[in-house]
Amino acid sequence: MNLQKMREKLTPILKRHDLEIYSIKTKKEFGEKIVEILIDTETMDINTLEKIHLEYVNLLTDDDLDPDYFLELSSVGLERPLKSREDLLKVIGKYIYLETNKYQGNGYIISFENDIIKLEINDKGRIRKIDINYDEARNMRTSVKV
């Protein structure tokens, strides 16, 4: 099984829908071996996903996808991990969740400069801005405000 070859076969299909691959990895869940492919989009209707999935499966051979593996194709979704400085720059103005030793919660990312995340938070009904050092932040992800 060759994940790079799988990526190469899926990329042109996704390009026709103005989409791209977020990640491809193998995993084990409930004793089953799975190739998980996440598409980099916040939302996708089931009909489009099914169309992409069917077209993709028809291109794959046993050399591409080991018959012992299941294929899981889905979107990253609204709550996506923020794993790098580049990810943070893409979500300025959006609602995120993060944790530090001093703060754990949600807020709007106002800016990210010189490794300082400026976050606007609701502190018991009072809106305030806090600065968080990038190196102290963990478990960062985009979030949905309810």
KAQUIQUI-V747737 format. One record per backbone hydrogen bond with DSSP energy under -1.0 kcal/mol. NH is the residue of the N-H (numbers start at 1). CO is the residue of the C=O. E is the energy in kcal/mol with one decimal. If there is no record, write none. Layout:
nh->NH co->CO e->E
nh->NH co->CO e->E
This chain:
nh->6 co->2 e->-2.0
nh->7 co->3 e->-2.3
nh->8 co->4 e->-2.3
nh->9 co->5 e->-1.8
nh->10 co->6 e->-1.7
nh->11 co->7 e->-2.4
nh->14 co->10 e->-2.2
nh->15 co->11 e->-2.4
nh->16 co->12 e->-1.3
nh->17 co->14 e->-1.6
nh->18 co->15 e->-1.7
nh->19 co->14 e->-2.3
nh->22 co->38 e->-3.2
nh->23 co->38 e->-1.4
nh->25 co->36 e->-2.2
nh->27 co->34 e->-2.5
nh->29 co->32 e->-2.3
nh->32 co->29 e->-2.3
nh->34 co->27 e->-2.9
nh->35 co->70 e->-3.0
nh->36 co->25 e->-3.2
nh->37 co->72 e->-3.2
nh->38 co->23 e->-2.6
nh->39 co->74 e->-2.9
nh->40 co->20 e->-3.1
nh->41 co->39 e->-1.9
nh->49 co->45 e->-2.0
nh->50 co->46 e->-2.5
nh->51 co->47 e->-2.1
nh->52 co->48 e->-2.4
nh->53 co->49 e->-2.7
nh->54 co->50 e->-2.8
nh->55 co->51 e->-2.1
nh->56 co->52 e->-2.4
nh->57 co->53 e->-2.8
nh->58 co->54 e->-1.8
nh->59 co->56 e->-1.3
nh->60 co->56 e->-1.1
nh->65 co->61 e->-2.5
nh->69 co->66 e->-2.4
nh->70 co->33 e->-2.4
nh->72 co->35 e->-2.9
nh->74 co->37 e->-2.3
nh->76 co->39 e->-2.4
nh->77 co->41 e->-1.9
nh->80 co->78 e->-1.1
nh->82 co->140 e->-2.4
nh->88 co->84 e->-1.7
nh->89 co->85 e->-2.0
nh->90 co->86 e->-1.4
nh->91 co->88 e->-1.0
nh->93 co->109 e->-3.6
nh->94 co->91 e->-2.5
nh->96 co->107 e->-3.1
nh->97 co->141 e->-3.0
nh->98 co->105 e->-2.2
nh->99 co->138 e->-2.2
nh->100 co->103 e->-3.1
nh->105 co->98 e->-2.4
nh->107 co->96 e->-1.9
nh->108 co->120 e->-2.4
nh->109 co->94 e->-2.4
nh->110 co->118 e->-2.8
nh->111 co->118 e->-1.2
nh->113 co->116 e->-1.7
nh->116 co->113 e->-2.1
nh->117 co->132 e->-3.5
nh->118 co->111 e->-2.7
nh->119 co->130 e->-2.8
nh->120 co->108 e->-3.0
nh->121 co->128 e->-3.0
nh->123 co->126 e->-3.2
nh->126 co->123 e->-1.2
nh->128 co->121 e->-2.5
nh->130 co->119 e->-2.8
nh->132 co->117 e->-2.4
nh->134 co->115 e->-3.1
nh->136 co->133 e->-1.6
nh->138 co->99 e->-2.3
nh->141 co->97 e->-2.1
nh->142 co->80 e->-2.5
nh->143 co->95 e->-2.4
